[in-house]
Amino acid sequence: MVNFIEHPLPFRRMIIKKLVNDPNYEAYSQQIVVNTMSNYPDESDFVIALKSKLDSLGS
């Protein structure tokens, strides 16, 4: 899982959860967005765009 893509593990896990249709994807991704905005404001735009793109993929 670590070598899947070059972003931090929570972002990779968010992508994988979406790709495998994990029922906890929505709660997990929302938690990652809130955490990133609070603790890593430099990455806020990226994580918001990532979640938006993943959400647009449907299930």
Secondary structure by P-SEA (a helix, b strand, c coil): ccccccccaaaaaaaaaaaacccaaaaaaaaaaaaaaaccccaaaaaaaaaaaaaaccc
